[in-house]
């Protein structure tokens, strides 16, 4: 199961908006929250967040290239 599915959308948005270096600490904080109660897989989440950021950057580059062409 995709670890991102466990995250509340507001939490996911917050993680994607913050500096990648801060994500580990924030995920650890979230994991202690009653909502998640230590059910988040921190490593899997970090990997998926990195993949999502890369996909978003690639999409933004493609969009910018189409606007220039």
N, CA, C and O atoms as a CHARMM CRD file, in Angstrom:
* protein
*
  276
    1    1 UNK  N      0.84600  -1.17600   0.00000 PROA 1      0.00000
    2    1 UNK  CA     0.00000   0.00000   0.00000 PROA 1      0.00000
    3    1 UNK  C      0.89700   1.24600   0.00000 PROA 1      0.00000
    4    1 UNK  O      1.92300   1.29500   0.67900 PROA 1      0.00000
    5    2 UNK  N      0.48900   2.22300  -0.76200 PROA 2      0.00000
    6    2 UNK  CA     1.23400   3.47000  -0.85100 PROA 2      0.00000
    7    2 UNK  C      1.17300   4.17700   0.50300 PROA 2      0.00000
    8    2 UNK  O      0.08200   4.44700   1.00500 PROA 2      0.00000
    9    3 UNK  N      2.32700   4.48200   1.10100 PROA 3      0.00000
   10    3 UNK  CA     2.32800   5.11200   2.42300 PROA 3      0.00000
   11    3 UNK  C      1.68300   6.49900   2.43200 PROA 3      0.00000
   12    3 UNK  O      1.27100   6.98300   3.48700 PROA 3      0.00000
   13    4 UNK  N      1.59400   7.13500   1.27400 PROA 4      0.00000
   14    4 UNK  CA     0.97200   8.45700   1.21300 PROA 4      0.00000
   15    4 UNK  C     -0.52400   8.39100   1.48300 PROA 4      0.00000
   16    4 UNK  O     -1.12500   9.37900   1.90200 PROA 4      0.00000
   17    5 UNK  N     -1.12500   7.23300   1.24500 PROA 5      0.00000
   18    5 UNK  CA    -2.57800   7.09400   1.46400 PROA 5      0.00000
   19    5 UNK  C     -2.95100   7.21500   2.93400 PROA 5      0.00000
   20    5 UNK  O     -4.09100   7.54200   3.26300 PROA 5      0.00000
   21    6 UNK  N     -1.99400   6.95300   3.81900 PROA 6      0.00000
   22    6 UNK  CA    -2.27500   7.06800   5.25200 PROA 6      0.00000
   23    6 UNK  C     -2.31600   8.51800   5.72000 PROA 6      0.00000
   24    6 UNK  O     -2.88300   8.81700   6.77100 PROA 6      0.00000
   25    7 UNK  N     -1.71800   9.41700   4.94700 PROA 7      0.00000
   26    7 UNK  CA    -1.62200  10.80900   5.36600 PROA 7      0.00000
   27    7 UNK  C     -2.89400  11.58500   5.06400 PROA 7      0.00000
   28    7 UNK  O     -3.50900  11.42000   4.01000 PROA 7      0.00000
   29    8 UNK  N     -3.26600  12.41500   5.99100 PROA 8      0.00000
   30    8 UNK  CA    -4.31800  13.39400   5.77100 PROA 8      0.00000
   31    8 UNK  C     -3.82700  14.33500   4.67300 PROA 8      0.00000
   32    8 UNK  O     -2.63600  14.64300   4.61900 PROA 8      0.00000
   33    9 UNK  N     -4.71700  14.79500   3.80000 PROA 9      0.00000
   34    9 UNK  CA    -4.30400  15.65900   2.68800 PROA 9      0.00000
   35    9 UNK  C     -3.61000  16.93600   3.15500 PROA 9      0.00000
   36    9 UNK  O     -2.66400  17.39400   2.51400 PROA 9      0.00000
   37   10 UNK  N     -4.06400  17.50500   4.24800 PROA 10     0.00000
   38   10 UNK  CA    -3.42900  18.72300   4.76500 PROA 10     0.00000
   39   10 UNK  C     -1.99200  18.43100   5.20200 PROA 10     0.00000
   40   10 UNK  O     -1.09800  19.25000   4.99400 PROA 10     0.00000
   41   11 UNK  N     -1.77800  17.26900   5.80200 PROA 11     0.00000
   42   11 UNK  CA    -0.42300  16.89100   6.21800 PROA 11     0.00000
   43   11 UNK  C      0.46500  16.64500   5.00100 PROA 11     0.00000
   44   11 UNK  O      1.62800  17.04700   4.98700 PROA 11     0.00000
   45   12 UNK  N     -0.07800  15.99000   3.98900 PROA 12     0.00000
   46   12 UNK  CA     0.68100  15.74500   2.76100 PROA 12     0.00000
   47   12 UNK  C      1.04200  17.07200   2.09500 PROA 12     0.00000
   48   12 UNK  O      2.18600  17.26500   1.68200 PROA 12     0.00000
   49   13 UNK  N      0.09300  17.97200   1.98800 PROA 13     0.00000
   50   13 UNK  CA     0.36700  19.29200   1.39700 PROA 13     0.00000
   51   13 UNK  C      1.46200  20.01200   2.16800 PROA 13     0.00000
   52   13 UNK  O      2.35700  20.61200   1.57200 PROA 13     0.00000
   53   14 UNK  N      1.39200  19.95200   3.48700 PROA 14     0.00000
   54   14 UNK  CA     2.39600  20.60000   4.31200 PROA 14     0.00000
   55   14 UNK  C      3.77900  20.01000   4.09800 PROA 14     0.00000
   56   14 UNK  O      4.76500  20.74300   4.02100 PROA 14     0.00000
   57   15 UNK  N      3.85500  18.68800   4.00100 PROA 15     0.00000
   58   15 UNK  CA     5.14500  18.03300   3.77900 PROA 15     0.00000
   59   15 UNK  C      5.71800  18.38500   2.40900 PROA 15     0.00000
   60   15 UNK  O      6.92500  18.58700   2.27400 PROA 15     0.00000
   61   16 UNK  N      4.87100  18.46000   1.40700 PROA 16     0.00000
   62   16 UNK  CA     5.34900  18.80000   0.07400 PROA 16     0.00000
   63   16 UNK  C      5.77600  20.26200  -0.02300 PROA 16     0.00000
   64   16 UNK  O      6.65800  20.60400  -0.81100 PROA 16     0.00000
   65   17 UNK  N      5.15800  21.11300   0.76900 PROA 17     0.00000
   66   17 UNK  CA     5.46200  22.54400   0.70800 PROA 17     0.00000
   67   17 UNK  C      6.73700  22.91200   1.46500 PROA 17     0.00000
   68   17 UNK  O      7.36200  23.93200   1.17500 PROA 17     0.00000
   69   18 UNK  N      7.12100  22.08100   2.43500 PROA 18     0.00000
   70   18 UNK  CA     8.28200  22.43900   3.25300 PROA 18     0.00000
   71   18 UNK  C      9.58800  22.02400   2.58900 PROA 18     0.00000
   72   18 UNK  O      9.60700  21.24800   1.63300 PROA 18     0.00000
   73   19 UNK  N     10.66600  22.55900   3.11900 PROA 19     0.00000
   74   19 UNK  CA    11.98600  22.18400   2.63700 PROA 19     0.00000
   75   19 UNK  C     12.19100  20.68800   2.88800 PROA 19     0.00000
   76   19 UNK  O     11.87000  20.19900   3.97100 PROA 19     0.00000
   77   20 UNK  N     12.72000  19.95800   1.90700 PROA 20     0.00000
   78   20 UNK  CA    12.90300  18.51400   2.06900 PROA 20     0.00000
   79   20 UNK  C     13.70100  18.13200   3.31600 PROA 20     0.00000
   80   20 UNK  O     13.47400  17.07100   3.89700 PROA 20     0.00000
   81   21 UNK  N     14.63400  18.99300   3.72600 PROA 21     0.00000
   82   21 UNK  CA    15.45700  18.68800   4.90100 PROA 21     0.00000
   83   21 UNK  C     14.63700  18.65500   6.19100 PROA 21     0.00000
   84   21 UNK  O     15.05500  18.03400   7.16900 PROA 21     0.00000
   85   22 UNK  N     13.49500  19.30200   6.20700 PROA 22     0.00000
   86   22 UNK  CA    12.64700  19.34600   7.39900 PROA 22     0.00000
   87   22 UNK  C     11.62400  18.21500   7.45000 PROA 22     0.00000
   88   22 UNK  O     10.98100  18.00600   8.47900 PROA 22     0.00000
   89   23 UNK  N     11.47200  17.48900   6.35000 PROA 23     0.00000
   90   23 UNK  CA    10.41400  16.47600   6.25400 PROA 23     0.00000
   91   23 UNK  C     10.57800  15.35900   7.28200 PROA 23     0.00000
   92   23 UNK  O      9.59000  14.91600   7.86900 PROA 23     0.00000
   93   24 UNK  N     11.79500  14.90000   7.50800 PROA 24     0.00000
   94   24 UNK  CA    12.00700  13.80600   8.45900 PROA 24     0.00000
   95   24 UNK  C     11.48300  14.18500   9.84100 PROA 24     0.00000
   96   24 UNK  O     10.73500  13.42400  10.45500 PROA 24     0.00000
   97   25 UNK  N     11.86900  15.34200  10.32400 PROA 25     0.00000
   98   25 UNK  CA    11.41200  15.77300  11.64300 PROA 25     0.00000
   99   25 UNK  C      9.90500  15.91600  11.71200 PROA 25     0.00000
  100   25 UNK  O      9.28300  15.54000  12.70600 PROA 25     0.00000
  101   26 UNK  N      9.31800  16.46000  10.65600 PROA 26     0.00000
  102   26 UNK  CA     7.86300  16.64500  10.65100 PROA 26     0.00000
  103   26 UNK  C      7.13300  15.30400  10.62500 PROA 26     0.00000
  104   26 UNK  O      6.11800  15.13600  11.30100 PROA 26     0.00000
  105   27 UNK  N      7.64400  14.34900   9.84700 PROA 27     0.00000
  106   27 UNK  CA     7.00900  13.02200   9.81400 PROA 27     0.00000
  107   27 UNK  C      7.09800  12.36800  11.18800 PROA 27     0.00000
  108   27 UNK  O      6.14200  11.73400  11.63600 PROA 27     0.00000
  109   28 UNK  N      8.22900  12.51600  11.85400 PROA 28     0.00000
  110   28 UNK  CA     8.35800  11.95300  13.20500 PROA 28     0.00000
  111   28 UNK  C      7.36300  12.60300  14.15600 PROA 28     0.00000
  112   28 UNK  O      6.77700  11.92400  15.00000 PROA 28     0.00000
  113   29 UNK  N      7.16900  13.91600  14.02700 PROA 29     0.00000
  114   29 UNK  CA     6.16300  14.60100  14.85200 PROA 29     0.00000
  115   29 UNK  C      4.76500  14.08400  14.55400 PROA 29     0.00000
  116   29 UNK  O      3.99400  13.78700  15.46600 PROA 29     0.00000
  117   30 UNK  N      4.44500  13.98000  13.26800 PROA 30     0.00000
  118   30 UNK  CA     3.12500  13.48100  12.87900 PROA 30     0.00000
  119   30 UNK  C      2.90200  12.06800  13.40300 PROA 30     0.00000
  120   30 UNK  O      1.80800  11.73100  13.85600 PROA 30     0.00000
  121   31 UNK  N      3.93800  11.25100  13.33800 PROA 31     0.00000
  122   31 UNK  CA     3.81800   9.85300  13.74300 PROA 31     0.00000
  123   31 UNK  C      3.48300   9.72900  15.23100 PROA 31     0.00000
  124   31 UNK  O      2.85700   8.75300  15.64500 PROA 31     0.00000
  125   32 UNK  N      3.89200  10.70000  16.02400 PROA 32     0.00000
  126   32 UNK  CA     3.57100  10.68200  17.45800 PROA 32     0.00000
  127   32 UNK  C      2.15300  11.18400  17.72200 PROA 32     0.00000
  128   32 UNK  O      1.62200  11.01300  18.81900 PROA 32     0.00000
  129   33 UNK  N      1.54800  11.80000  16.71800 PROA 33     0.00000
  130   33 UNK  CA     0.20300  12.34900  16.84500 PROA 33     0.00000
  131   33 UNK  C     -0.80900  11.22200  17.03700 PROA 33     0.00000
  132   33 UNK  O     -0.63100  10.12200  16.51300 PROA 33     0.00000
  133   34 UNK  N     -1.85500  11.49800  17.78000 PROA 34     0.00000
  134   34 UNK  CA    -2.90400  10.50100  18.03200 PROA 34     0.00000
  135   34 UNK  C     -3.49700   9.98200  16.72300 PROA 34     0.00000
  136   34 UNK  O     -3.86400   8.81100  16.62400 PROA 34     0.00000
  137   35 UNK  N     -3.58800  10.84700  15.73200 PROA 35     0.00000
  138   35 UNK  CA    -4.18300  10.45400  14.45000 PROA 35     0.00000
  139   35 UNK  C     -3.41800   9.28900  13.80600 PROA 35     0.00000
  140   35 UNK  O     -4.02500   8.39000  13.22300 PROA 35     0.00000
  141   36 UNK  N     -2.09300   9.31000  13.91400 PROA 36     0.00000
  142   36 UNK  CA    -1.27500   8.29300  13.24300 PROA 36     0.00000
  143   36 UNK  C     -0.75200   7.22600  14.20000 PROA 36     0.00000
  144   36 UNK  O     -0.50300   6.09600  13.78000 PROA 36     0.00000
  145   37 UNK  N     -0.58300   7.55800  15.45100 PROA 37     0.00000
  146   37 UNK  CA    -0.22500   6.61000  16.50700 PROA 37     0.00000
  147   37 UNK  C      0.87600   5.63100  16.07700 PROA 37     0.00000
  148   37 UNK  O      0.71800   4.41600  16.19300 PROA 37     0.00000
  149   38 UNK  N      1.98500   6.17600  15.58200 PROA 38     0.00000
  150   38 UNK  CA     3.15800   5.39400  15.18100 PROA 38     0.00000
  151   38 UNK  C      2.87300   4.36400  14.08500 PROA 38     0.00000
  152   38 UNK  O      3.46700   3.28600  14.07500 PROA 38     0.00000
  153   39 UNK  N      1.97700   4.69000  13.17800 PROA 39     0.00000
  154   39 UNK  CA     1.67700   3.76700  12.07600 PROA 39     0.00000
  155   39 UNK  C      2.32900   4.18500  10.76500 PROA 39     0.00000
  156   39 UNK  O      2.24700   3.45900   9.77400 PROA 39     0.00000
  157   40 UNK  N      2.98100   5.35700  10.74900 PROA 40     0.00000
  158   40 UNK  CA     3.60500   5.82400   9.51100 PROA 40     0.00000
  159   40 UNK  C      4.96800   5.16600   9.32700 PROA 40     0.00000
  160   40 UNK  O      5.75300   5.07300  10.27100 PROA 40     0.00000
  161   41 UNK  N      5.24000   4.71500   8.12100 PROA 41     0.00000
  162   41 UNK  CA     6.55900   4.18600   7.78800 PROA 41     0.00000
  163   41 UNK  C      7.39300   5.36300   7.29100 PROA 41     0.00000
  164   41 UNK  O      7.23400   5.82200   6.15900 PROA 41     0.00000
  165   42 UNK  N      8.26800   5.83400   8.14300 PROA 42     0.00000
  166   42 UNK  CA     9.00300   7.07100   7.87800 PROA 42     0.00000
  167   42 UNK  C      9.85400   6.96400   6.61900 PROA 42     0.00000
  168   42 UNK  O      9.84800   7.88100   5.79800 PROA 42     0.00000
  169   43 UNK  N     10.57400   5.88000   6.45300 PROA 43     0.00000
  170   43 UNK  CA    11.46300   5.72200   5.29700 PROA 43     0.00000
  171   43 UNK  C     10.65500   5.69100   4.00600 PROA 43     0.00000
  172   43 UNK  O     10.99600   6.38300   3.04700 PROA 43     0.00000
  173   44 UNK  N      9.59900   4.90400   3.97200 PROA 44     0.00000
  174   44 UNK  CA     8.76900   4.83200   2.76800 PROA 44     0.00000
  175   44 UNK  C      8.17000   6.19800   2.43800 PROA 44     0.00000
  176   44 UNK  O      8.10800   6.58500   1.27100 PROA 44     0.00000
  177   45 UNK  N      7.73100   6.92400   3.45800 PROA 45     0.00000
  178   45 UNK  CA     7.15500   8.24500   3.21900 PROA 45     0.00000
  179   45 UNK  C      8.18800   9.20400   2.63700 PROA 45     0.00000
  180   45 UNK  O      7.88400   9.94700   1.70400 PROA 45     0.00000
  181   46 UNK  N      9.39700   9.19400   3.17400 PROA 46     0.00000
  182   46 UNK  CA    10.44300  10.07100   2.64900 PROA 46     0.00000
  183   46 UNK  C     10.74400   9.76400   1.18600 PROA 46     0.00000
  184   46 UNK  O     10.92600  10.67400   0.37700 PROA 46     0.00000
  185   47 UNK  N     10.79600   8.48000   0.85500 PROA 47     0.00000
  186   47 UNK  CA    11.06000   8.07900  -0.53600 PROA 47     0.00000
  187   47 UNK  C      9.93000   8.55200  -1.44300 PROA 47     0.00000
  188   47 UNK  O     10.19100   9.12100  -2.50300 PROA 47     0.00000
  189   48 UNK  N      8.68500   8.32800  -1.04700 PROA 48     0.00000
  190   48 UNK  CA     7.53300   8.72400  -1.87000 PROA 48     0.00000
  191   48 UNK  C      7.44100  10.24400  -2.01600 PROA 48     0.00000
  192   48 UNK  O      7.08500  10.74300  -3.08400 PROA 48     0.00000
  193   49 UNK  N      7.75900  10.98300  -0.94700 PROA 49     0.00000
  194   49 UNK  CA     7.75100  12.44000  -1.03700 PROA 49     0.00000
  195   49 UNK  C      8.80000  12.91600  -2.03200 PROA 49     0.00000
  196   49 UNK  O      8.54700  13.83200  -2.81400 PROA 49     0.00000
  197   50 UNK  N      9.98100  12.29600  -2.00500 PROA 50     0.00000
  198   50 UNK  CA    11.02700  12.66200  -2.96500 PROA 50     0.00000
  199   50 UNK  C     10.55800  12.36600  -4.38300 PROA 50     0.00000
  200   50 UNK  O     10.76700  13.17500  -5.28800 PROA 50     0.00000
  201   51 UNK  N      9.92700  11.21300  -4.58400 PROA 51     0.00000
  202   51 UNK  CA     9.42200  10.86600  -5.92000 PROA 51     0.00000
  203   51 UNK  C      8.36500  11.87000  -6.37500 PROA 51     0.00000
  204   51 UNK  O      8.36300  12.28900  -7.53300 PROA 51     0.00000
  205   52 UNK  N      7.47500  12.25200  -5.47500 PROA 52     0.00000
  206   52 UNK  CA     6.43600  13.21500  -5.84300 PROA 52     0.00000
  207   52 UNK  C      7.03300  14.56900  -6.21000 PROA 52     0.00000
  208   52 UNK  O      6.60400  15.20500  -7.17300 PROA 52     0.00000
  209   53 UNK  N      8.02500  15.00400  -5.43800 PROA 53     0.00000
  210   53 UNK  CA     8.68800  16.28500  -5.75000 PROA 53     0.00000
  211   53 UNK  C      9.34300  16.23000  -7.13000 PROA 53     0.00000
  212   53 UNK  O      9.25300  17.18100  -7.90700 PROA 53     0.00000
  213   54 UNK  N     10.00000  15.10900  -7.42600 PROA 54     0.00000
  214   54 UNK  CA    10.65000  14.94800  -8.73300 PROA 54     0.00000
  215   54 UNK  C      9.62100  14.97400  -9.85800 PROA 54     0.00000
  216   54 UNK  O      9.85300  15.59500 -10.89600 PROA 54     0.00000
  217   55 UNK  N      8.49000  14.30700  -9.66100 PROA 55     0.00000
  218   55 UNK  CA     7.43000  14.29500 -10.67000 PROA 55     0.00000
  219   55 UNK  C      6.85900  15.69900 -10.85600 PROA 55     0.00000
  220   55 UNK  O      6.58000  16.11200 -11.98100 PROA 55     0.00000
  221   56 UNK  N      6.68700  16.42200  -9.76800 PROA 56     0.00000
  222   56 UNK  CA     6.15100  17.78400  -9.85800 PROA 56     0.00000
  223   56 UNK  C      7.13100  18.69700 -10.59700 PROA 56     0.00000
  224   56 UNK  O      6.71600  19.52100 -11.41200 PROA 56     0.00000
  225   57 UNK  N      8.43200  18.55400 -10.31600 PROA 57     0.00000
  226   57 UNK  CA     9.43000  19.36800 -11.02500 PROA 57     0.00000
  227   57 UNK  C      9.45000  19.02400 -12.50700 PROA 57     0.00000
  228   57 UNK  O      9.52000  19.91900 -13.35000 PROA 57     0.00000
  229   58 UNK  N      9.38900  17.72900 -12.83500 PROA 58     0.00000
  230   58 UNK  CA     9.39500  17.30600 -14.24400 PROA 58     0.00000
  231   58 UNK  C      8.16300  17.84900 -14.96200 PROA 58     0.00000
  232   58 UNK  O      8.26200  18.31200 -16.09800 PROA 58     0.00000
  233   59 UNK  N      7.01600  17.79600 -14.31300 PROA 59     0.00000
  234   59 UNK  CA     5.79500  18.33000 -14.90900 PROA 59     0.00000
  235   59 UNK  C      5.87400  19.82400 -15.12100 PROA 59     0.00000
  236   59 UNK  O      5.41000  20.33600 -16.14000 PROA 59     0.00000
  237   60 UNK  N      6.46100  20.53300 -14.16300 PROA 60     0.00000
  238   60 UNK  CA     6.60900  21.98200 -14.29500 PROA 60     0.00000
  239   60 UNK  C      7.55400  22.31700 -15.44700 PROA 60     0.00000
  240   60 UNK  O      7.31500  23.27200 -16.18700 PROA 60     0.00000
  241   61 UNK  N      8.62600  21.53700 -15.60400 PROA 61     0.00000
  242   61 UNK  CA     9.55900  21.77700 -16.71600 PROA 61     0.00000
  243   61 UNK  C      8.86900  21.54400 -18.05200 PROA 61     0.00000
  244   61 UNK  O      9.02800  22.33800 -18.97900 PROA 61     0.00000
  245   62 UNK  N      8.09800  20.45400 -18.15900 PROA 62     0.00000
  246   62 UNK  CA     7.38500  20.18000 -19.41500 PROA 62     0.00000
  247   62 UNK  C      6.40400  21.29400 -19.72300 PROA 62     0.00000
  248   62 UNK  O      6.28200  21.72300 -20.87000 PROA 62     0.00000
  249   63 UNK  N      5.70800  21.76100 -18.70400 PROA 63     0.00000
  250   63 UNK  CA     4.74400  22.84000 -18.89400 PROA 63     0.00000
  251   63 UNK  C      5.45000  24.11100 -19.37500 PROA 63     0.00000
  252   63 UNK  O      4.97100  24.79100 -20.28200 PROA 63     0.00000
  253   64 UNK  N      6.58300  24.42100 -18.76300 PROA 64     0.00000
  254   64 UNK  CA     7.33600  25.62200 -19.14800 PROA 64     0.00000
  255   64 UNK  C      7.86100  25.50100 -20.57600 PROA 64     0.00000
  256   64 UNK  O      7.87500  26.48500 -21.31500 PROA 64     0.00000
  257   65 UNK  N      8.28600  24.32000 -20.96300 PROA 65     0.00000
  258   65 UNK  CA     8.79800  24.10900 -22.32500 PROA 65     0.00000
  259   65 UNK  C      7.69200  24.29300 -23.35500 PROA 65     0.00000
  260   65 UNK  O      7.93300  24.85100 -24.42500 PROA 65     0.00000
  261   66 UNK  N      6.49100  23.83400 -23.05000 PROA 66     0.00000
  262   66 UNK  CA     5.37100  23.99300 -23.97800 PROA 66     0.00000
  263   66 UNK  C      4.98900  25.44800 -24.13400 PROA 66     0.00000
  264   66 UNK  O      4.58900  25.87200 -25.21800 PROA 66     0.00000
  265   67 UNK  N      5.10900  26.22000 -23.06000 PROA 67     0.00000
  266   67 UNK  CA     4.74700  27.63800 -23.12800 PROA 67     0.00000
  267   67 UNK  C      5.74300  28.41700 -23.96900 PROA 67     0.00000
  268   67 UNK  O      5.39200  29.40200 -24.62000 PROA 67     0.00000
  269   68 UNK  N      7.00400  27.95900 -23.94800 PROA 68     0.00000
  270   68 UNK  CA     8.04500  28.64900 -24.72000 PROA 68     0.00000
  271   68 UNK  C      7.95100  28.29400 -26.19700 PROA 68     0.00000
  272   68 UNK  O      8.20000  29.13300 -27.06300 PROA 68     0.00000
  273   69 UNK  N      7.59300  27.06100 -26.47400 PROA 69     0.00000
  274   69 UNK  CA     7.55400  26.58500 -27.86300 PROA 69     0.00000
  275   69 UNK  C      6.43800  27.18700 -28.66200 PROA 69     0.00000
  276   69 UNK  O      6.28600  26.87600 -29.84300 PROA 69     0.00000
